[in-house]
């Protein structure tokens, strides 16, 4: 590849294990990764693992696999299978694998305007393109495109071979990239937040078992994950939302007024003073950035009143911004337990040439998942203590309304949203 493109495309090789511990860190949207999958079962697992890891972090079209025979875990249009050699060992597979690599190099060379038989016509091998004194417009274009511009690296490299539909690839790439990005964040939550989820659930179970109540609060968009665990089919009946005028959702007009209201000092005290929450209860406070006055003071005042505070935020986001509260602190500074939703500063996860800022946020997905995970653990913990948790049956299921009415009445002393 390096030779046939006259240095226009830089190619390096490594084992899957070696690639993970170094070269993987320099990938960008101008990079195509080709994984030649081993036929040895043990080595093959390393290869398949790096493929899964890559496809969670980069567009799927920028990862190409080549393997022998059918592999159920490799079933996309960017997974090539060499047939008729299912039982061949790696030494024999090297021959068809090399042939495919050469074909990639050949088509890429032609695509970039090179002459494969003589990629260095002047004998000097100038990196990245033609001689500096070559005035040919076509050659100048080749020089500009020598790095495989933008996010179409795969299509530029393998289009002639794979028969890929460029329009289809472009239309679906960001969809896949967003799903991969959110899945990756959820996997981080699974790996890194399980202990905190269990701690939070245990505190809530202790509270409920001791006669306490559970509340949850968030401003604006941070109230939406809270709403998803309240009065919810399959959800725990005992989750009480705390709403306040202007910041409960997005029903304030103009909508920008809500953003201003969550920065007002003193509003949190009025909210708490007019809610049924009391000493010994648990309060979940959701704030992705954790920088505004209302969620900060909700957590601070609740702690001062002997209420256990479970904060849901993003450590990365919160640590990167300044507090808008006079104390200089963030919401998480007043939380007894902190759950990290893992989103980056600004929340958005995608980028695209022509769009000046990142777009499509992920905190709604990850925060909602965190809260449902906590509630699931609470239900499990209550059952372990011999307590039957009151759980909503879907109202659209026959008998659901009657079921819910009975349980709501039985738990009326701990439910405040009716």
C-alpha positions in Angstrom: 0.0 0.0 0.0 2.7 2.5 1.0 4.7 1.8 -2.2 1.8 1.6 -4.7 0.4 4.9 -3.5 3.8 6.6 -3.5 3.4 7.4 0.2 -0.1 8.8 -0.3 -1.5 6.2 2.1 0.6 5.2 5.1 0.2 1.6 6.1 1.5 -0.1 9.2 0.9 -3.6 10.6 0.7 -5.2 14.1 -0.9 -8.0 16.0 -4.3 -7.4 17.6 -2.7 -7.3 21.0 0.1 -5.0 19.9 -2.3 -2.8 18.1 -4.5 -2.3 21.2 -1.5 -1.1 23.2 -0.3 1.8 21.1 -1.2 2.2 17.5 -4.9 2.2 18.2 -4.5 5.6 20.0 -3.7 7.4 16.7 -6.8 6.4 14.8 -8.9 9.2 13.3 -11.6 9.6 10.6 -9.0 9.2 7.8 -8.0 5.7 8.9 -9.1 2.3 7.7 -8.3 -0.7 9.9 -8.1 -4.1 8.2 -8.2 -7.0 10.6 -7.0 -10.3 9.1 -8.7 -12.9 11.4 -6.6 -15.8 12.5 -7.8 -19.4 12.0 -6.3 -20.5 15.4 -9.1 -20.4 18.0 -7.1 -18.8 20.7 -5.6 -16.0 18.5 -9.0 -15.6 16.7 -10.6 -14.5 20.0 -8.1 -11.6 20.3 -8.9 -10.6 16.7 -12.6 -10.7 17.1 -12.3 -8.8 20.4 -10.4 -5.9 18.8 -13.0 -5.8 16.0 -15.8 -5.5 18.5 -13.9 -2.8 20.4 -13.2 -0.8 17.2 -16.8 -1.0 16.0 -18.0 0.5 19.2 -15.7 3.5 18.9 -15.3 4.3 15.1 -17.8 4.1 12.2 -18.3 0.5 11.2 -17.3 1.2 7.6 -13.8 2.1 8.7 -13.2 -1.4 10.0 -12.7 -4.2 7.4 -12.3 -7.8 8.4 -10.9 -10.7 6.3 -11.5 -14.2 7.5 -11.7 -17.8 6.3 -15.1 -19.4 6.0 -18.2 -18.1 7.7 -18.0 -16.4 11.0 -21.4 -15.6 12.7 -19.9 -12.6 14.5 -18.8 -11.0 11.3 -21.8 -10.4 9.1 -21.7 -6.9 7.8 -20.9 -5.7 4.3 -17.4 -4.8 5.5 -16.7 -8.4 6.6 -15.0 -10.4 3.8 -15.0 -14.2 3.8 -12.5 -16.3 1.8 -14.4 -19.5 0.9 -13.1 -23.0 0.5 -10.3 -22.6 3.0 -12.2 -23.1 6.3 -9.7 -25.7 7.6 -6.5 -24.0 6.4 -4.0 -22.9 9.0 -2.6 -19.3 9.1 0.4 -20.2 7.0 -1.8 -21.2 4.1 -4.3 -18.3 4.7 -1.4 -15.9 4.2 -1.6 -16.4 0.5 -5.2 -15.3 -0.1 -4.9 -12.7 2.6 -1.9 -11.2 0.8 -3.7 -11.3 -2.5 -6.6 -9.2 -1.0 -4.1 -6.8 0.5 -2.5 -6.4 -2.8 -5.8 -5.8 -4.5 -6.6 -3.1 -1.9 -3.3 -1.4 -2.7 -3.8 -1.7 -6.4 -7.3 -0.2 -6.5 -6.3 2.5 -4.1 -3.3 3.4 -6.2 -5.5 3.7 -9.3 -8.1 5.7 -7.3 -5.4 8.2 -6.4 -4.2 8.5 -10.0 -1.0 6.6 -9.6 0.5 4.2 -12.2 0.8 0.9 -10.1 3.7 -0.4 -12.3 5.6 2.8 -11.7 4.2 4.7 -8.7 7.3 6.9 -8.5 7.7 8.2 -12.1 10.4 10.7 -11.1 12.3 8.1 -9.0 12.2 10.4 -6.0 9.1 9.1 -4.1 7.9 12.4 -2.8 5.5 11.6 0.1 1.9 12.4 -0.4 1.8 13.0 -4.1 3.3 14.3 -7.3 6.4 16.4 -8.0 6.1 20.0 -6.6 6.6 21.4 -10.1 3.8 19.3 -11.7 1.1 21.7 -12.8 -1.5 19.1 -13.8 -4.9 19.8 -12.2 -5.6 16.1 -11.8 -2.3 15.6 -10.0 -3.0 18.5 -7.7 -6.3 16.9 -6.8 -4.5 13.7 -6.1 -2.2 15.5 -3.8 -5.1 17.1 -1.9 -6.9 13.7 -1.6 -3.8 11.7 -0.9 -4.7 11.3 2.8 -8.2 10.0 2.0 -10.2 13.0 3.0 -13.0 13.1 5.5 -15.0 10.2 6.8 -15.2 8.3 3.5 -11.9 6.5 4.0 -13.3 3.1 3.6 -15.4 3.9 0.5 -12.3 5.5 -1.2 -10.2 2.4 -0.4 -12.6 -0.5 -0.9 -15.5 0.8 -3.0 -14.4 -0.8 -6.3 -14.0 -4.2 -4.6 -16.8 -4.2 -2.1 -19.4 -2.7 -4.4 -20.5 -0.4 -1.5 -23.2 2.1 -2.0 -21.7 5.4 -1.0 -25.1 7.1 -0.5 -26.3 4.3 1.8 -23.0 4.2 3.8 -23.2 8.0 4.3 -26.8 7.9 5.3 -26.4 5.2 7.9 -22.9 6.0 9.3 -23.9 8.6 11.9 -26.8 6.5 13.1 -24.5 3.6 13.7 -21.8 5.9 15.2 -24.3 7.3 17.7 -25.6 3.9 18.7 -22.0 2.7 19.1 -21.1 5.7 21.2 -24.0 5.3 23.6 -23.4 1.5 23.8 -19.8 2.3 24.7 -20.9 4.6 27.5 -23.3 2.1 28.8 -20.6 -0.5 28.9 -18.4 1.9 30.8 -21.2 2.3 33.3 -21.5 -1.5 33.6 -17.7 -1.8 34.2 -17.1 1.3 36.4 -20.4 2.2 38.2 -21.7 -1.2 39.4 -20.3 -0.7 43.0 -21.8 2.8 43.3 -25.2 1.5 41.9 -25.2 -1.2 44.5 -24.3 1.3 47.3 -27.1 3.6 46.2 -29.6 0.8 46.0 -28.6 -0.5 49.5 -29.1 3.0 51.0 -32.6 3.2 49.4 -33.5 -0.3 50.6 -32.4 0.6 54.1 -34.6 3.7 53.9 -37.7 1.9 52.6 -37.3 -1.0 55.0 -37.1 1.5 57.9 -40.2 3.4 56.9 -38.5 6.1 54.9 -39.5 7.5 51.5 -37.7 8.0 48.1 -37.7 11.2 46.1 -36.0 12.3 42.9 -35.3 15.7 41.4 -33.8 17.3 38.2 -34.1 20.6 36.4 -35.2 20.9 32.7 -33.8 18.0 30.7 -32.4 16.5 33.9 -35.9 16.0 35.0 -36.7 13.8 32.1 -34.8 10.7 33.4 -36.5 11.3 36.7 -39.9 11.2 35.0 -39.0 7.9 33.3 -38.8 6.1 36.7 -42.0 7.7 38.1 -45.5 6.2 37.6 -43.9 3.8 35.1 -45.0 0.4 33.8 -42.7 -2.1 35.4 -41.4 0.6 37.7 -41.3 0.9 41.5 -44.3 2.8 42.8 -42.3 4.4 45.6 -40.3 6.9 43.5 -41.7 10.4 44.2 -40.7 13.2 41.9 -40.1 16.7 43.2 -41.2 19.3 40.6 -41.0 23.0 40.7 -42.6 25.7 38.5 -40.4 26.8 35.5 -37.9 23.9 35.8 -40.0 20.8 35.9 -39.7 20.0 32.2 -39.8 22.1 29.0 -43.2 23.6 29.4 -42.0 27.1 30.3 -42.2 29.8 27.7 -39.9 31.1 26.6 -38.0 27.8 27.1 -34.8 29.8 27.9 -36.5 31.0 31.1 -36.1 27.6 32.6 -32.3 27.7 32.0 -32.2 31.0 33.9 -34.4 29.8 36.7 -32.2 26.9 37.6 -29.4 29.4 38.3 -31.5 31.3 40.9 -30.0 31.1 44.5 -32.6 30.4 47.2 -35.2 28.7 44.9 -34.1 25.2 46.1 -35.0 26.1 49.7 -38.5 27.1 48.7 -38.9 23.8 46.8 -37.7 21.7 49.7 -39.7 23.6 52.2 -42.9 22.9 50.2 -42.3 19.2 49.6 -43.1 16.3 51.9 -39.4 15.1 52.1 -38.0 14.8 55.6 -35.1 13.6 57.7 -34.2 9.9 57.0 -35.5 10.0 53.4 -33.4 9.5 50.2 -33.2 12.2 47.5 -31.8 11.5 44.0 -30.6 14.7 42.4 -29.8 14.6 38.7 -27.6 17.3 37.1 -25.3 16.5 34.2 -23.0 19.5 34.7 -23.7 19.9 38.4 -22.9 23.6 38.2 -26.1 25.5 38.6 -27.5 26.9 41.9 -30.8 24.9 42.2 -29.4 21.4 42.0 -26.4 22.4 44.1 -28.6 23.9 46.9 -31.0 21.0 46.7 -28.2 18.6 47.5 -26.6 20.8 50.1 -29.8 21.6 52.0 -31.0 18.0 51.8 -27.8 16.8 53.4 -28.1 19.4 56.1 -31.6 18.1 56.9 -30.4 14.5 57.4 -31.5 13.3 54.0 -29.3 10.9 52.0 -28.4 12.4 48.7 -27.6 10.3 45.6 -26.1 12.5 42.9 -26.2 11.6 39.2 -23.9 13.7 37.1 -20.9 13.5 34.8 -17.5 13.7 36.5 -15.9 14.8 33.2 -18.4 17.5 32.5 -18.6 18.8 36.1 -14.9 18.9 36.6 -14.4 20.9 33.3 -16.8 23.8 34.1 -16.9 26.4 36.9 -19.6 26.5 39.5 -22.4 29.1 39.2 -22.9 29.0 42.9 -21.4 31.4 45.4 -19.8 28.5 47.3 -17.8 27.5 44.2 -18.9 23.9 44.7 -20.7 21.5 42.4 -23.8 19.3 43.1 -21.7 16.2 43.5 -19.8 17.9 46.4 -22.9 17.5 48.5 -23.8 14.0 47.5 -23.3 11.0 49.7 -23.1 8.7 46.7 -22.3 9.9 43.2 -23.3 8.0 40.0 -21.4 9.0 36.9 -23.3 8.9 33.6 -20.0 9.1 31.7 -20.8 11.7 29.1 -18.2 14.2 28.0 -18.1 17.9 28.4 -21.1 19.4 26.4 -22.8 16.0 26.3 -22.9 15.6 22.5 -21.0 12.6 21.0 -20.9 13.1 17.2 -18.9 15.3 14.8 -19.3 16.1 11.1 -17.5 18.3 8.6 -19.7 21.3 8.0 -21.2 21.3 11.6 -19.1 23.6 13.8 -20.0 21.9 17.1 -20.5 18.4 18.4 -24.1 17.1 18.2 -26.6 14.4 19.5 -26.4 14.2 23.3 -26.1 10.9 25.2 -26.9 11.9 28.8 -30.6 11.1 28.4 -29.8 7.5 27.5 -27.1 6.9 30.1 -28.8 8.7 33.0 -32.1 7.0 32.4 -30.2 3.6 32.3 -28.4 4.4 35.5 -31.6 5.2 37.3 -33.4 2.1 36.1 -30.4 0.1 37.1 -30.6 1.5 40.6 -34.3 0.8 40.8 -33.8 -2.8 39.6 -31.2 -3.3 42.4 -33.6 -1.8 44.9 -36.3 -4.2 43.9 -33.9 -7.1 44.2 -32.7 -5.8 47.6 -36.3 -5.5 48.9 -37.1 -9.1 47.9 -33.9 -10.3 49.6 -35.2 -8.8 52.8 -38.6 -10.4 52.5 -40.4 -7.3 51.4 -42.6 -7.5 48.3 -41.9 -4.4 46.2 -44.9 -2.5 44.8 -44.3 -2.5 41.1 -46.6 -1.0 38.4 -48.3 -3.3 36.0 -48.9 -1.7 32.6 -52.3 0.0 32.5 -52.8 -1.3 29.0 -52.6 -4.9 30.2 -55.8 -6.5 31.2 -56.2 -6.2 35.0 -53.4 -3.6 35.1 -55.6 -0.7 36.4 -57.0 -2.8 39.2 -53.6 -4.1 40.2 -52.1 -0.6 40.4 -55.1 0.8 42.3 -54.8 -1.8 45.0 -51.0 -1.4 45.4 -51.2 2.4 45.3 -53.8 2.3 48.1 -51.6 -0.1 50.2 -48.6 2.2 49.9 -50.4 5.6 50.1 -48.3 6.7 53.1 -45.2 6.7 50.9 -46.6 8.0 47.6 -47.0 11.7 47.1 -47.5 12.2 43.3 -51.2 11.3 43.1 
